[in-house]
Amino acid sequence: MMYPCNKIRRTPHLMKVTPMFYSLLATCKYYNVNPYDWLHDILNRIASHRINHIESLLPQNWKVAVSS
């Protein structure tokens, strides 16, 4: 029986992106940031976030947006 993960095509783009993603998740773990909360928050905020302040979305600089 072949598992679904064996059907994923390994493209050069995927081979570059995957280690970056795992690196961000490891950074979350290092700084005691919940990876799910971090990813959910930044994916909602990134489109409207100013490009010159993009480093504030990295796990080590991330602060949860307080909704009022």
Steps between C-alpha positions, in 0.01 A plus 500: 500500500631841404451782749377840371822675604687284246296659222633852567710619212838623615554816301800733534270769642359264763852389590591865574182600681470202732825561695411870536160407641652249744755762602223745587322231703823419684544871574148502648595211724824671607318821599205315663254626240204283410561421129129467422413837657799667335426362153128574526569858608765584243305349212210728591723806541766467232298637206442833673833513683754764398794345316758710687375346829479141379763384752248567777309192378792264562443270799765666718343846447134397475237647726137390481276770357260610773148536364303776668 
